[in-house]
Amino acid sequence: MTGTTTTDAGTLRDALGLLKDREQVAARLLESSAKHSFDPDKELDWDAPIEDGKWFWPPELVSLYDTPMWRKMSEEQRFDLARHEAASLASLGIWFEIILMQLLVRHIYDKSITSNHVRYALTEIADECRHSMMFARLIQRGGTPAYPVPRFYHNLARVLKTVSTTPGSFAATLLGEEILDWMQRLTFPDERIQTLVRGVTRIHVVEEARHVRYAREELRRQMVTAPRWEKELTRLSCGEAARVFSVCFVNPQVYANVGLDRREAVAQVKASGHRREVMQSGARRLTDFFDDIGVLQGVGRKLWRQSGLLA
């Protein structure tokens, strides 16, 4: 009887400690949000002319960079491909952020509405709304079509987010945020890039840093307290999300829209050692973190390897 009571008391202390830590992290993020949040409609000059000779995306991050096809392309065609890939990535970002907003709303549905944790989740949802509108406006300003993910994966995401565990939701959040964040951190200081694109990526990097901290801290807590079945499902769903993400990262229609052979372009991207290194470098900080907290295990790890994001 005494042993049971002591165990229960210890479990209660641990739970209270996690709640306190959660509230402290959220309080710091709320303070940061109050100091460093942006209104893209006011911060950026959307009416400024497109600058001649400047890229919409760093050439080294364009999917075909350093392939035989890239070497045969004219400079004008390379610039055009970068512009369309920037639109494709912005479209992917909107898709992920809409999924993320749904997952966050579900996460806070049964939590205390006066807690810092919920207040920050609502703050993040507001950030993501602005980001989605900002990306949509950038696509329009670049003069390209939007590039939605293929219908199959659009509908598969409905299933993934429906069955997602709480830790699975935060793992998917980090997958959608950290690789694009790595690329954007290379983009916004790059003077070769269009001023508008640099402004968009700067705002996104500053605000996403808070989102990543929130998701990382919560996922770390969840992987300590979740039951075994939930951890296993999280590993599986996260691995499948990584596979879908890598397939959808650049819409193949961008190649046709700049006058390239779509099938050949896709084949050369898949065979590109440079592209593989770019994607794995972008994911490395995330995969190291996932490995550290026990997400990259079993079948989930195999799916990550199949995605090409993990060596």
Phi, psi and chi 1 to 4 in degrees:
 res  aa     phi    psi   chi1   chi2   chi3   chi4
   1 MET       -  -45.0 -170.7   68.8  149.3      -
   2 THR   -64.4  -41.2  -56.8      -      -      -
   3 GLY   -61.1  -41.4      -      -      -      -
   4 THR   -63.9  -43.2  -58.2      -      -      -
   5 THR   -63.0  -43.6  -57.4      -      -      -
   6 THR   -62.7  -42.3  -58.2      -      -      -
   7 THR   -62.7  -45.7  -59.3      -      -      -
   8 ASP   -61.1  -40.5  -70.2  -13.5      -      -
   9 ALA   -65.1  -39.9      -      -      -      -
  10 GLY   -65.4  -41.1      -      -      -      -
  11 THR   -62.8  -40.7  -58.8      -      -      -
  12 LEU   -64.5  -42.9  179.1   59.9      -      -
  13 ARG   -61.0  -42.5  -81.4 -164.2  -55.3  -86.8
  14 ASP   -62.7  -43.4  -69.8  -16.6      -      -
  15 ALA   -63.9  -43.1      -      -      -      -
  16 LEU   -65.1  -36.7  -70.6  172.9      -      -
  17 GLY   -64.0  -41.1      -      -      -      -
  18 LEU   -65.3  -40.8  -71.1  172.5      -      -
  19 LEU   -64.1  -41.3  -74.4  172.9      -      -
  20 LYS   -63.6  -44.2 -177.6  179.3  178.8 -178.5
  21 ASP   -62.2  -42.9  176.9   62.4      -      -
  22 ARG   -59.3  -43.6  173.8 -169.6  -84.3  170.5
  23 GLU   -68.5  -37.7  -75.3  -65.4  -82.9      -
  24 GLN   -66.7  -42.7  -70.9  173.5  -20.0      -
  25 VAL   -62.1  -46.0  168.3      -      -      -
  26 ALA   -63.0  -38.2      -      -      -      -
  27 ALA   -62.1  -42.9      -      -      -      -
  28 ARG   -65.3  -38.2  -71.9 -166.9  -67.5  -89.7
  29 LEU   -69.8  -35.5  -67.0  173.8      -      -
  30 LEU   -64.4  -40.4  -76.6  165.8      -      -
  31 GLU   -63.9  -42.6 -176.9  178.5   -7.8      -
  32 SER   -64.7  -39.7  177.2      -      -      -
  33 SER   -61.5  -38.7  -64.8      -      -      -
  34 ALA   -65.0  -29.9      -      -      -      -
  35 LYS   -91.8  -30.8  -66.4  177.6  180.0  176.6
  36 HIS  -133.1   60.5  -55.4  -67.7      -      -
  37 SER  -120.8  152.3  -69.8      -      -      -
  38 PHE  -129.7  150.7  -55.1   93.9      -      -
  39 ASP  -107.1  102.5 -179.3  -12.8      -      -
  40 PRO   -57.7  -31.1  -22.4   33.3      -      -
  41 ASP   -63.3  -30.9  -71.1  -21.9      -      -
  42 LYS   -98.8  -31.5  -64.1  177.5 -179.3  177.8
  43 GLU   -74.8  -30.2  -67.6  -81.2  -18.8      -
  44 LEU  -110.2  146.6  -57.5  173.7      -      -
  45 ASP   -91.4   91.9 -174.8   -3.3      -      -
  46 TRP   -74.6  -16.2  -66.2   96.3      -      -
  47 ASP   -94.3   -5.2  -64.0  -37.2      -      -
  48 ALA   -64.4  143.8      -      -      -      -
  49 PRO   -67.2  151.3   23.4  -32.4      -      -
  50 ILE   -65.1  135.2  -61.0  -59.1      -      -
  51 GLU   -87.9  125.8  -61.6  159.0  -71.2      -
  52 ASP   -63.7  139.9  -68.6  -22.9      -      -
  53 GLY    78.1    8.5      -      -      -      -
  54 LYS  -115.1  144.8  -71.7 -158.9  170.6 -176.2
  55 TRP   -82.8  156.1  -63.2   82.2      -      -
  56 PHE   -91.7  -11.2  -88.9   78.8      -      -
  57 TRP  -158.6  142.1 -158.8 -119.4      -      -
  58 PRO   -56.4  131.6  -25.6   35.7      -      -
  59 PRO   -58.3  -34.8   16.0  -28.8      -      -
  60 GLU   -64.5  -19.3  -61.3   81.7    6.5      -
  61 LEU   -98.0   -3.0  -60.2 -177.5      -      -
  62 VAL   -72.3  139.5  174.3      -      -      -
  63 SER   -59.3  -34.4   59.8      -      -      -
  64 LEU   -90.2    0.8  -81.5  170.0      -      -
  65 TYR   -53.0  133.2 -178.4   80.5      -      -
  66 ASP    66.7   22.8 -158.8   30.1      -      -
  67 THR   -98.7  164.5   62.2      -      -      -
  68 PRO   -55.4  -37.6  -27.7   35.9      -      -
  69 MET   -66.1  -41.2 -173.1  172.5  -80.9      -
  70 TRP   -60.6  -41.9  177.1  -92.6      -      -
  71 ARG   -66.9  -23.4  -69.9 -169.9  -77.5  -87.4
  72 LYS   -90.0  -14.2  -68.0  178.8 -178.7  177.5
  73 MET   -74.4  147.6  -68.2  165.4   62.3      -
  74 SER   -72.3  161.2   67.2      -      -      -
  75 GLU   -60.6  -39.0 -167.1   72.5   -5.2      -
  76 GLU   -61.9  -41.4 -178.4 -179.1   -3.0      -
  77 GLN   -68.2  -35.5 -159.1  171.6   27.2      -
  78 ARG   -64.0  -45.2  -67.7  172.8  179.0  174.4
  79 PHE   -58.6  -41.5  -87.4   89.3      -      -
  80 ASP   -66.7  -41.5 -153.8   24.8      -      -
  81 LEU   -63.1  -41.9  178.3   59.1      -      -
  82 ALA   -60.4  -39.5      -      -      -      -
  83 ARG   -63.9  -43.8 -178.5  168.0   61.3   94.3
  84 HIS   -70.9  -36.2  -78.0  -98.4      -      -
  85 GLU   -68.0  -35.1  -73.5 -156.8   12.9      -
  86 ALA   -60.7  -40.3      -      -      -      -
  87 ALA   -67.2  -38.2      -      -      -      -
  88 SER   -63.9  -42.1  178.8      -      -      -
  89 LEU   -69.0  -36.7  -70.1  169.9      -      -
  90 ALA   -64.4  -39.2      -      -      -      -
  91 SER   -64.4  -43.2  -58.8      -      -      -
  92 LEU   -61.2  -41.4 -180.0   74.8      -      -
  93 GLY   -60.8  -42.1      -      -      -      -
  94 ILE   -63.1  -44.5  -66.0  169.6      -      -
  95 TRP   -58.3  -46.9  178.5   61.3      -      -
  96 PHE   -65.3  -40.3 -109.2   95.5      -      -
  97 GLU   -68.7  -34.2  -73.5  176.5  -15.6      -
  98 ILE   -65.4  -41.3  -70.1  172.4      -      -
  99 ILE   -62.6  -45.8  -67.5  171.3      -      -
 100 LEU   -59.0  -43.5  165.9   59.1      -      -
 101 MET   -60.4  -39.9  -73.8 -173.7  -85.8      -
 102 GLN   -64.3  -42.5  -65.9  176.7   69.2      -
 103 LEU   -65.3  -39.6  -65.9  174.7      -      -
 104 LEU   -66.0  -42.3  -80.2  173.4      -      -
 105 VAL   -61.1  -42.0  168.0      -      -      -
 106 ARG   -65.8  -38.4 -168.7  173.0   72.1 -178.8
 107 HIS   -60.7  -40.3  170.4   62.8      -      -
 108 ILE   -92.4   -0.6   64.6  175.5      -      -
 109 TYR   -54.9  -40.1 -175.7   72.6      -      -
 110 ASP  -111.7   22.9   57.6   -3.9      -      -
 111 LYS  -106.2  164.4  -69.2 -176.6  168.7   46.8
 112 SER   -61.3  121.4  169.6      -      -      -
 113 ILE   -70.8  -13.7   58.1  174.1      -      -
 114 THR   -98.5    0.5   58.3      -      -      -
 115 SER   -75.7  153.6   67.4      -      -      -
 116 ASN   -61.1  -36.2  -71.0  -26.1      -      -
 117 HIS   -59.9  -45.6 -174.8   72.9      -      -
 118 VAL   -71.2  -40.9  168.5      -      -      -
 119 ARG   -58.0  -40.9  -78.7 -178.8   59.4 -151.2
 120 TYR   -71.0  -37.8 -177.7   73.4      -      -
 121 ALA   -58.0  -42.9      -      -      -      -
 122 LEU   -65.9  -37.1  -67.5  169.9      -      -
 123 THR   -62.6  -42.3  -58.6      -      -      -
 124 GLU   -65.2  -40.4  179.8  170.8  -21.0      -
 125 ILE   -59.4  -41.8  -69.0  166.3      -      -
 126 ALA   -62.6  -40.9      -      -      -      -
 127 ASP   -59.3  -46.3  -71.7  -14.4      -      -
 128 GLU   -66.3  -33.6  -60.3  -66.2   17.0      -
 129 CYS   -60.1  -46.6  -76.2      -      -      -
 130 ARG   -64.7  -40.3  -69.8 -165.1  -52.3  -84.1
 131 HIS   -62.7  -43.0  -66.1  170.0      -      -
 132 SER   -62.7  -42.3  -65.3      -      -      -
 133 MET   -66.7  -37.4  -68.5 -173.8  -72.2      -
 134 MET   -63.9  -45.5  176.5  174.8   69.2      -
 135 PHE   -64.3  -40.4  -72.4  160.0      -      -
 136 ALA   -63.1  -40.3      -      -      -      -
 137 ARG   -67.7  -35.9 -164.4  168.6 -178.7 -178.4
 138 LEU   -64.1  -42.0  179.9   63.8      -      -
 139 ILE   -58.2  -47.4  -66.6  168.2      -      -
 140 GLN   -62.2  -41.5  -69.7  179.2  -45.8      -
 141 ARG   -67.5  -29.6 -170.1   68.9 -172.9   87.4
 142 GLY   -78.1  -10.3      -      -      -      -
 143 GLY    73.9   26.7      -      -      -      -
 144 THR  -115.0  165.3   66.9      -      -      -
 145 PRO   -73.1  163.4   26.2  -33.1      -      -
 146 ALA   -75.8  156.2      -      -      -      -
 147 TYR  -125.7   82.2  -73.1   97.6      -      -
 148 PRO   -65.4  155.2   24.2  -33.3      -      -
 149 VAL   -68.4  156.9  -60.1      -      -      -
 150 PRO   -54.5  146.9  -26.0   34.8      -      -
 151 ARG   -54.9  -38.6  177.6   59.0   53.3 -179.3
 152 PHE   -58.9  -46.8  174.1   78.5      -      -
 153 TYR   -75.3  -30.0  -67.5  108.0      -      -
 154 HIS   -58.8  -44.2 -179.2   83.8      -      -
 155 ASN   -77.8  -32.8  -71.7  -33.4      -      -
 156 LEU   -61.3  -35.4  179.0   60.7      -      -
 157 ALA   -62.7  -30.9      -      -      -      -
 158 ARG   -59.4  -41.7  -63.6 -177.0 -164.9  -85.0
 159 VAL   -69.1  -47.5  177.4      -      -      -
 160 LEU   -59.2  -43.2  -71.1  175.0      -      -
 161 LYS   -76.1  -22.5   61.8 -171.6  175.7   62.4
 162 THR   -73.1  -40.4  -61.5      -      -      -
 163 VAL   -93.5   -2.7  -57.0      -      -      -
 164 SER   -62.2  135.1  178.8      -      -      -
 165 THR   -76.2  169.5   61.6      -      -      -
 166 THR   -60.6  -49.9  -61.4      -      -      -
 167 PRO   -63.2  -33.0   16.8  -28.9      -      -
 168 GLY   -62.6  -37.4      -      -      -      -
 169 SER   -63.9  -42.5  -64.2      -      -      -
 170 PHE   -73.4  -31.7  -77.5   99.7      -      -
 171 ALA   -65.5  -42.4      -      -      -      -
 172 ALA   -65.1  -36.8      -      -      -      -
 173 THR   -58.0  -47.2  -65.0      -      -      -
 174 LEU   -66.7  -37.1  -70.1  166.6      -      -
 175 LEU   -59.8  -43.7  171.1   63.7      -      -
 176 GLY   -72.4  -23.0      -      -      -      -
 177 GLU   -99.1  -41.3  -70.3  178.5  -20.8      -
 178 GLU   -76.1  -35.6  -68.1 -144.2   24.8      -
 179 ILE   -70.8  -45.1  -62.0  174.0      -      -
 180 LEU   -63.4  -36.5  -73.5  172.1      -      -
 181 ASP   -62.2  -41.8  179.7   74.1      -      -
 182 TRP   -59.6  -43.7  178.6   81.5      -      -
 183 MET   -67.1  -39.5  -69.2 -174.2  168.2      -
 184 GLN   -70.6  -29.6  -70.8  174.5  -21.2      -
 185 ARG   -66.3  -26.5  -74.0  178.4 -176.7  -87.6
 186 LEU   -80.9  -22.6  -63.4  176.3      -      -
 187 THR   -85.8  -48.0  -58.8      -      -      -
 188 PHE   -67.1  -27.2   81.0   79.5      -      -
 189 PRO   -87.3   -2.7   17.3   -9.7      -      -
 190 ASP   -83.1  112.1 -168.7  -24.5      -      -
 191 GLU   -72.2   -7.4  -65.6 -176.0   -2.0      -
 192 ARG   -76.3  -13.0  -61.0  173.7  -60.7  169.1
 193 ILE   -95.2  148.9  -51.4  -57.9      -      -
 194 GLN   -50.7  137.5  -64.5  -77.4  -22.7      -
 195 THR   -57.8  -40.8  -60.2      -      -      -
 196 LEU   -63.2  -43.6  179.0   61.0      -      -
 197 VAL   -63.8  -40.4  175.1      -      -      -
 198 ARG   -63.0  -39.3  -67.3  175.5   66.6 -168.3
 199 GLY   -65.8  -42.9      -      -      -      -
 200 VAL   -61.8  -47.2  165.9      -      -      -
 201 THR   -68.6  -33.4   53.3      -      -      -
 202 ARG   -62.5  -48.0  179.3 -178.9   62.4   85.7
 203 ILE   -59.5  -44.1  -72.4  173.2      -      -
 204 HIS   -65.2  -41.8 -161.6 -114.3      -      -
 205 VAL   -62.8  -45.9  162.8      -      -      -
 206 VAL   -61.8  -46.0  170.4      -      -      -
 207 GLU   -78.7  -32.6  -63.7 -171.0  -19.3      -
 208 GLU   -69.2  -24.6  -74.6  -65.1  -43.3      -
 209 ALA   -57.7  -38.1      -      -      -      -
 210 ARG   -69.4  -41.7  -62.9 -168.8  -65.7  -93.5
 211 HIS   -62.9  -40.9  -56.9  175.3      -      -
 212 VAL   -64.3  -43.0  167.0      -      -      -
 213 ARG   -61.1  -44.9  172.1   74.3 -172.9  -77.9
 214 TYR   -59.9  -47.4 -179.6   75.4      -      -
 215 ALA   -69.2  -40.4      -      -      -      -
 216 ARG   -63.2  -46.7  -83.4  179.4  170.2 -116.6
 217 GLU   -64.5  -40.5  -65.9  -65.8  -26.5      -
 218 GLU   -70.0  -40.7 -174.8   61.1   21.0      -
 219 LEU   -64.3  -40.2  178.3   57.2      -      -
 220 ARG   -59.7  -44.4 -171.8 -173.7  -66.0  -83.0
 221 ARG   -62.8  -43.7  -76.0 -172.4  -69.8  -93.6
 222 GLN   -64.3  -37.3  -67.9  -74.8  -22.9      -
 223 MET   -73.6  -13.2  -72.0  -57.8  -71.3      -
 224 VAL   -84.5  -41.2  169.8      -      -      -
 225 THR   -98.6  -17.4   59.7      -      -      -
 226 ALA   -67.5  145.6      -      -      -      -
 227 PRO   -66.0  163.9   21.8  -30.7      -      -
 228 ARG   -58.7  -43.0 -178.4  175.1  177.6  178.9
 229 TRP   -61.6  -35.8   69.2  -94.5      -      -
 230 GLU   -71.4  -37.9 -166.4  170.0   27.2      -
 231 LYS   -63.5  -42.9  -67.5  177.8 -177.3  177.1
 232 GLU   -65.0  -41.9  -68.8  -63.1  -26.6      -
 233 LEU   -65.9  -36.5 -176.2   55.7      -      -
 234 THR   -62.4  -44.7  -63.7      -      -      -
 235 ARG   -61.0  -41.5  -69.1  166.8 -177.5  139.2
 236 LEU   -69.3  -48.2 -177.6   61.6      -      -
 237 SER   -66.9  -34.8   64.6      -      -      -
 238 CYS   -67.3  -40.5 -177.0      -      -      -
 239 GLY   -64.2  -41.8      -      -      -      -
 240 GLU   -67.2  -38.1  178.7   61.2   10.3      -
 241 ALA   -62.3  -39.0      -      -      -      -
 242 ALA   -63.2  -40.4      -      -      -      -
 243 ARG   -64.2  -45.3 -167.8 -172.3   66.0   79.8
 244 VAL   -63.5  -43.3  170.6      -      -      -
 245 PHE   -58.9  -44.8 -179.0   80.0      -      -
 246 SER   -67.7  -35.2   64.2      -      -      -
 247 VAL   -68.0  -38.7  169.6      -      -      -
 248 CYS   -90.9    0.2  -62.7      -      -      -
 249 PHE   -57.2  -45.4 -160.5   75.5      -      -
 250 VAL  -126.4  125.1  173.5      -      -      -
 251 ASN   -69.8  123.2 -171.0  -42.5      -      -
 252 PRO   -60.4  -16.1  -21.6   32.6      -      -
 253 GLN   -64.5  -20.3 -174.0   59.7   34.0      -
 254 VAL   -59.7  -34.5  -59.5      -      -      -
 255 TYR   -67.9  -45.4  -52.4  122.7      -      -
 256 ALA   -63.1  -36.1      -      -      -      -
 257 ASN   -71.9  -13.8  -75.4   -6.7      -      -
 258 VAL  -110.6   15.1  -60.9      -      -      -
 259 GLY    86.2   21.6      -      -      -      -
 260 LEU  -103.5  159.1  -61.7  173.0      -      -
 261 ASP   -73.3  112.1 -177.1  -59.5      -      -
 262 ARG   -59.5  -46.9  172.8  173.7  167.3  160.8
 263 ARG   -65.1  -43.1 -176.2  173.3  -63.9  179.1
 264 GLU   -66.9  -39.5  179.7   60.4   24.7      -
 265 ALA   -61.5  -45.7      -      -      -      -
 266 VAL   -60.8  -41.8  169.8      -      -      -
 267 ALA   -63.8  -40.6      -      -      -      -
 268 GLN   -71.1  -34.2  -69.6 -162.0   17.8      -
 269 VAL   -63.5  -44.1  169.7      -      -      -
 270 LYS   -63.1  -32.6  -73.3 -177.9  178.5  178.0
 271 ALA   -87.7   -5.3      -      -      -      -
 272 SER   -78.0  118.2  171.0      -      -      -
 273 GLY   -66.6  -36.0      -      -      -      -
 274 HIS   -62.0  -45.9  173.5   81.3      -      -
 275 ARG   -63.7  -40.8 -174.6   59.9  175.5  176.8
 276 ARG   -61.5  -41.5 -175.6  163.6   50.4 -106.8
 277 GLU   -66.3  -39.9  177.0   58.4   30.4      -
 278 VAL   -60.2  -48.6  163.7      -      -      -
 279 MET   -67.2  -40.1  -63.5  -57.6  -69.9      -
 280 GLN   -70.8  -34.6  -70.4  179.1    1.6      -
 281 SER   -65.1  -41.6  -65.5      -      -      -
 282 GLY   -63.4  -31.2      -      -      -      -
 283 ALA   -93.4   -9.1      -      -      -      -
 284 ARG   -61.8  -44.0 -169.1  163.1  -68.0  129.8
 285 ARG   -62.0  -37.6 -176.8  169.9  175.9  -92.8
 286 LEU   -70.7  -46.4  176.1   62.2      -      -
 287 THR   -66.9  -33.0   52.2      -      -      -
 288 ASP   -62.3  -42.1  -74.1  -10.6      -      -
 289 PHE   -66.2  -46.2  172.5   67.5      -      -
 290 PHE   -60.1  -40.5  -80.7  171.7      -      -
 291 ASP   -63.1  -40.7 -144.4    7.7      -      -
 292 ASP   -64.1  -36.4 -178.6   54.0      -      -
 293 ILE   -99.8    5.5   63.3  172.3      -      -
 294 GLY    90.3   20.3      -      -      -      -
 295 VAL   -83.8  -34.6  172.4      -      -      -
 296 LEU   -89.4   76.1  -68.1 -175.0      -      -
 297 GLN  -137.0  155.1  -65.8 -178.6   15.5      -
 298 GLY    61.6 -140.5      -      -      -      -
 299 VAL   -61.5  -34.6  176.0      -      -      -
 300 GLY   -58.2  -40.0      -      -      -      -
 301 ARG   -65.5  -39.5 -169.9  179.8 -169.6   90.2
 302 LYS   -62.5  -38.8  -67.4  179.0 -178.7  176.9
 303 LEU   -66.9  -36.7  -72.2  169.0      -      -
 304 TRP   -62.9  -40.6  -91.3   87.4      -      -
 305 ARG   -66.1  -40.7  -75.6 -149.4  168.8  104.0
 306 GLN   -62.4  -31.4  -70.7  174.5   16.8      -
 307 SER   -68.4  -20.1   76.6      -      -      -
 308 GLY    84.9    0.3      -      -      -      -
 309 LEU   -88.3  -10.9  -62.0  173.8      -      -
 310 LEU  -128.6  127.3  179.5   66.4      -      -
 311 ALA   -69.2      -      -      -      -      -
